[in-house]
Amino acid sequence: MRIQILGVLLLSGIMLGCSGARTTERPPDDRYGHRYEGKAADGRETIVITPAAEASSYIYFPAVFDTVHIRPAPVPIPPIAGIPVEVLIKGAFPDACSELNSVTQSRAGNLVDVDLEMRRPRGMLCASVVRPYRFYLTLDGLYPPGHYSLQINDRFHPMVIRSGAG
């Protein structure tokens, strides 16, 4: 009986240590479900896409971004045919006038194609100020376990959905 109790305590300690290590390895904003509103500690402003002013003329170009975090939802119990996926895109606007214009996405099998576009008012003088941003994009549909390729503006990012893991 005493050996069983010691075994349970030892196993509990190991499991507790492992779970603590996982939590400290990833910053809070990299875990699915946690979102920053407004400006985060890293200086990035959380943004949403807003409609363009109808009276203005714009120049459109692919969005500038540097980091992509793929965040599958925790697997529900009981499991379903697939899970939703959110993508956290971090980048920086190159000036004081640029902003996100649109996002489109399509899916063919295990390839997910996302086009993220920026706009800048045509003919406007804009201060050269780097403005870091974060943008949360929920991918359309559900994703069963498997390997996927997420393409954002011609840059590929591997995406793995695991069975029984978030």
Salt bridges, closest charged atoms under 4 A:
ASP29 OD2 - LYS90 NZ 2.95
ASP29 OD2 - ARG134 NH1 3.16
ASP30 OD1 - HIS69 NE2 3.39
ASP30 OD1 - LYS90 NZ 3.93
ASP42 OD2 - ARG44 NE 3.60
ASP42 OD2 - LYS90 NZ 3.95
ASP42 OD2 - ARG134 NH2 2.72
ASP66 OD1 - ARG44 NH2 3.41
GLU86 OE2 - ARG35 NH2 2.07
GLU86 OE1 - ARG71 NH2 2.76
ASP95 OD2 - ARG120 NE 2.78
GLU99 OE2 - ARG119 NE 2.91
